[in-house]
Every structure is written in structure tokens, then in C-alpha cells.
Amino acid sequence: MSEEEKSGSKEKPQTKRTQKTEGRPKSIKAGEASLQPNTQNPPEDRLKVTKVFNKTVIKRGILLFVGITILSLTGIFLYTNTGKTLEIWKSIDWIYILLGFVFIFNDLFIGGFRNHIFAREFIPGISQMVCIKANLANIFMGAVTPSQSGGGPAQWYILYRNGLTFTDILGISFYNWISTIVFFPLTGLMALYILKDNAPDGLVMHLTKFGFSIFTTLFVVIFLALFAPNLISFVIKSIAKLIGLVRQKWGEKLSTAGDKGMATLSDYRGKYLGLIQRKPWLMLYSFVLTIVLYFNKYLLAYVFVMAFGIDADFWTVISIQAVVYLLLYFAPSPGGSGLAELSISALMVGIIGQDYIASFTLLYRSFLVFIPALLGSYVVLRQISKE
């Protein structure tokens, strides 16, 4: 970070942007966003490089992620070892493995483009590459932080340093999150329907219902926040009154916090609904891209099944990946390590058999997480060195 930004006392560099009254860029030349840092977006202290890309957190996260992953994969290889691992790798059709790199490109491009369709509404001409780099930073930091909690701020920081305001960045995340929480319950229902006759009942059904119930709850809460905020306000005040009967101070604190929260919700609701009301097709576009993004991930599993020469039901394989992603969205470990490997193995072993499950799990995780995370680490390290 420059000395001007650190001290805050020196004159800030002039930019070529035309400013709106609220301080957000009105227009920007193509490519200019990727060259000029944001020096006018409050509150900057929320997105300091030392907070978002904390070296101690990153080092500890890498050790945890790698350690848990190695332990999980080693356990799977030992538990399912049939003495045919080398024979299996020799028989792999490497055309399908090469095809897997196309899926990595698709994943990174679509993930970035899903952000770009909104980012260009706030800064016309902002580079698609900015959004791809932000997505890569998200993947890496998500892999090395518990519950993937560092992914969002990492993505926000890259976008922030390329001209977007904090409010706009939250808006981008909010719009795409809406698409995600609509998508997952729908795929959960499909998985329940398809897997009920094609996979063991107990584990699959319980895991699918668990993920489905969480996303459905989130969807209901967000829907009420957007379209019935007064109902939420009524519920909070009613709870505050009940608590106040037991402990008046606690009731007052909850009531005050509720009023502040509702004021903030009203402010953001007006801003975010405004764009959707002007351009309603953007949410549909985001939802379609979300379908393509995750179907690309699910389809890669079937590509690797074919690489091993296994004849498996297409929709059963796809549905199992939907269940896996329902679980991983809330996994507490860095990057879903451990839970990802074990759930993939437990759900796929009945489809491809013990001989192949360890190798399949290694390939699938490598292409969807390990390789993108390595690319993301380059983006993050380069950003740290710049600052």
C-alpha cells in the first residue's frame, strides 16, 4: 500500500474518473479499473491487505488444509486398497484427463463472469480479468480458512483495489448468493428424487435433506428481508419484549440492535432492489450462470468416471455431486478438507467400486480445488507483494 494511503494525510492521487455526488465512479475507460487503485471508497479499513491476507492465517491454513487432505486421502487409499492402484492408473484414458483442464478453465471463467455481469454495471469497461483474479483469490483463501470464511473478503479486496465501492461489492456478492441459495434447494430436490432408487437410503437421504433444509431456511429469511422487512421487524420486537420480561436490559439491547439492523437493511434493500428493478434480466442471467457453473463441476465427476472406463448412470453421478456440494457449502474445515474427500468416497464407492474410489477422489479434488487454489495463491501473493 502506498505511503499516501497509509498516512491518509497526504494528497490523494487524481484519477481520470468522473465522480458522482456520492463518490462512486460514474464512468471509466475500458481496462482503466485494473490499473488504478481505489482511494475514495469508505470504509477502507475494512479491506486492509494485512487483514484480508494475513500471512499467519494463510500459513496456518495451508498446513491445516494440506495436513487434513493428506490424512483423508491416505486413509481412503489404505481402507480401500485392493492392490490394483498402479494397474488402474496405467489403464486410465488420458484424453479424459486432458479434457478435465477444459473444465477447470470453464469453472474459473464462469465464476469470474458471474461477478463481471454486475461489476460492469457499476464500472462500465472493468476488465473481465479483474473478476477472474478475484474469483481465484476467493478459491485460495477459501481453501486455507475455516468454513471458507476468507474467500469472500479476498474477492472483495481484489475488486475494491480495482475501483469498486464497498457497497457495490457487497451487492455483487448478494446478487450471486441469491442465485446460489435458489439453485441448491432445487438441485437438492432433484437429487432426492433421482437417488431414492439408485443409492443407499440412509446416508444419501439424510445428508441431502440436511443441506436442503439449511438452504431453504436461508431462502425464506432472505425473501422476507427483501419483500417483507416489516414482518422481520415485528418478530425482533416481539422477541425483545419477551426477553424484556425476564431481563429488561437484554430486551432493550436487542430492541436497539434490531432498530439499527432494520435501518441498515432498509438502506441496502433500497440500493440493491433498485438495480434489479431497472434491469431484472440480470438476476435471471446470474441464475443461469450459476446453473452452468455448478453443472460444469458435477459433469467433471462423470468425465473422470469415463476416464476409468466405468459404466455408470449419468444422472446418479451428477446427483451425488449435488449432495456433496450441499454439504461442502457449510463445511467447517479449510476448503472442506476431510469432509470433501470422505463424503465423495462414501457416496461414490457404490457407483464405481473400491478399486477406483481413492484415485477418483484424488483426481476430482485436484481439478476442482487443488489446481485452482494454486493459481489463486499466485494472485494473492502477487497482491501482497504489490501492497
ABEGO torsion letter per residue (X at the ends): XBAAAAAGABBBBBBABBBBAAGBBABBBBGAAAABBBAABOBAAAABAAAABBAAAAAAAAAAAAAAAAAAAAAAAAAABAGAAAAAAAABBAAAAAAAAAAAAAAAAAAAAAAAAAAAAABBGBBAAAAAAAAAAAAAAAAABBGGAAAAAAAAAAAAAAGBBAAAAAAAAAAAAAAAAAAAAAAAAAAAAAAAAABBAAAAAAAAAAAAAAAAAAAAAAAAAAABAAAAAAAAAAAAAAAAAABAAAAAAAAAAAAAAAAAAAAAAAAAAAAAAABAAAAAAAAAAAAAAAAAAAAAAAAAAAAAGBBBBAAAAAAAAAAAAAAAAABABBGGBGAAAAAAAAAAAAAAEAAAAAAAAAAAAAAAAAAAAAAAAAAAAAAAAAX
